[in-house]
Amino acid sequence: MNKVLLSAAALALGALLVWVLWFWEPQPAAPSAGSGAHQPLAMAQPPRGGDFVLDAWQGPVDTRDLRGSVVLIYFGYTSCPDICPTNLAFIANALKELDAADLDRVRILFVGVDPQRDTLERLKEYTGYFHPNVLGVTGTPAALAAVAGLYGAAYRRVEQGDSALGYVVDHSAFTYVVGPDGKLARTLDHATPPGQIAVAIRAALHPAGPAGG
């Protein structure tokens, strides 16, 4: 039954993302108190950044091997109904604004914080909806907690007995921009517009030149 539900959710997500990525012109929106919308958690602590190794479908990913590239790091989970698809779609749209040379030096790591369901194969399928430069990574609960601690990311499992999936994962929704030197360059808020993300990427790639936009 769970496989059927997950397959149906994947089909619905795919249809939504086709519209988001190709037809939606996103605008930043302020959260509406009392609206009932799913809201991200606050940051657990100030991020300091740092290297880590997590697993992807093709093998371990060591951020030290990504020197020379700008790396965007985002913590979420593949069953997320709204926050993760929004941020990943905004990032994917930002990548469309980069020229080929800059795009070749950008990688996005989607850190799956729901290891029970975020299998390597599921992460590969999910991130594939957004952009080839997005790679899903995960690890043991202890490894994920250690990486989250480096970046101040917060997440918690919330049981929902009336839900078909059984639980959700509340999480913070910041995007961490790591420069080519491996140091944390900037932290972007939830739903930062694609144009601003593109500017942040260019600024990290070309710190001595104009950020552009």
N, C-alpha and C positions, 0 to 999 in steps of 0.2 A: 504493500500500500504506500509506504513512504517513497519507494522508487517511482511510483506513478505520480504522486504529488510533486516530487522533485522534477520529474520530466515535464509535467504541465507547467510548473513554475518557470522552468528553463525556456519553454516555448513562449510563454507570456513575456518573459524578460527580453528575449530576442526581438519580439515585435516592438516592444517599448523602445529598445535601444536603437532600432532602425530609425524610428521617428526622432528620438533625442539627438542622435548623432548627425542626421542629415537634414532634418526639417526644423528643429527647435532652435530659436534664437534666445539663449538663456539670458535672463536678467537677474541680478542679485535681489533677493527678497528678504526683508527683515522677518524673523520669526514672530508669529502672532500668538500672544499669550492666550491660553484657553482654547486654541484652535484644535487641540487634540493631535496635532501633527507629531510624528516621531522626531524627537530632538536629540542631538548628540550630547555626550557627556563632556564635562569640562576636562581640561588637561589635568593629569594627576600631579604633575610637578614640572618645573621648568625643564625643557629639553636641553641636553648637553651634546647629544649626538655620539657617534662612535661606530666602529666596525662590528660586523657580526657575520655569522654563517648560518643560513637556513636552507631548507630543501626545496627544490623545484622539480618539475616533472623530468627534466633532463639531467638532474644531479644537484649536488650542493652548490649554492651561490654564496661566494665570499665577496663582500663589498670591497675588499682591498683589490680585487681583480677588476674593479670598475673605475679605477683611477683614470683621470683624463676625461671622464664623462660626468655630466650632471645627473644625479640620481634623485628622483622623487620617491619618497616613501610614504605609503598610506596604509593604515591599519583598519581592517574591516572583516567582513565575512560574506561568503557567497550567497547566503540566504537572506541577506539584508534587503528589506523591501523598498527602501527609498534613499537613505543617506549615501550608501556606497555607490549605487548606480549614478546618482547625481554628480558626486565628486569625480568619479572615473570618467563620466561623459564630458565633464568640463575639462578635465585633463586631456582627453582624446581630442577635443575641439581645439585646445591650445596647441597641441602638436601639429595640427593642420596649418597653423600660422607660421611655423618655422620653415626655413629653407632646408634643402636636403643636407647640406653640410652640418648645420646645427642639429637637425633631427637625428643624424647618425651618432651624435654624442650625447643622447639623452636616453635614460632608462628609467622605467617606473617599476618599483617593487610594491606589489599589493600583498601585504602581510596578513594572511588568513588567521584570525584569532579564534576560530571555532574548529579545532583539530578533529573533533568527533565527526564533523560533516565535511570540512574542507580538505578532502583528499587531494593528492597531487593531481590526479586526473581531473577532478572537479575544478580545481583552481585553473588548470590549463584551459578547460572549456570556458569557464566564466570570463577570464581575462581576455580570451580570444574575441569576445564580443566587442571589445573596446578598441584595441590598437595592438599591432604586433610588438611594439616596444614595451607593453605592459606584461610583466611576468609575475605570476602568483607564487608565493613562497610561504612555507610554514615550518613547524617543528614540534618538538615535545612541549607540553604545557610549561615546563621549567624554562626551556629555551625561549619561548614566546614571551614569557614574563620578563626575562632578562633583557630582551631586545626592546620591549615596551618601556622598561625602566630607563633605557638610554634616551628615549625620545619623549618621555612623559606621557605616553599614550595610556588611556584608561579603557578598560573593558570589563564586563561582568555578564555572566549568564543569568538570565531571568526566566524562571519556569513559567510556562503558560499552559495549564492543563486543558484549556478550552481551544487551544490551537492545534491544527493538524500536524505541525512540525514539533510541538511539545515545548519548545523554548525559543527565545530570541537572545541575541547578544547585544546589550547596550554598549556603545563604544564612543570614544572621542573621534573627531572627524577632521583632524588637521593634516595638511600635506607638508611634509618636511623636505626642503630643498637642500640637497647636499652637493657642494661644489666639486669641481674636478680634483681638488686636493684632499677630498674625503672629509672635509669639515662642514658642519651644519652652517648653511649660509642664510637660511630664512625659513620661517614657519608661516604657512598660509592658512587662513581661516576656512571653515566649512563653506562650501559654495562660492569660493573665490571665482570671479568670472574668468572665462578662458583667456581673454585679452591680457588680464593682469598676471595670469599664470605664465603666459608666453613671455611677458616682460621680465618676470622673475627668472625664468630659465635663461633668457639671453643675458641678463645681468650677471648670472653665475658663470655662464660660458665665457663672457667677455668682460671681466671686471674692470678693465682699463678703458673700455670703449663705451659707446652709447648703448643704453638698454634697448632702445627702439620701442616699437609698439605700433 
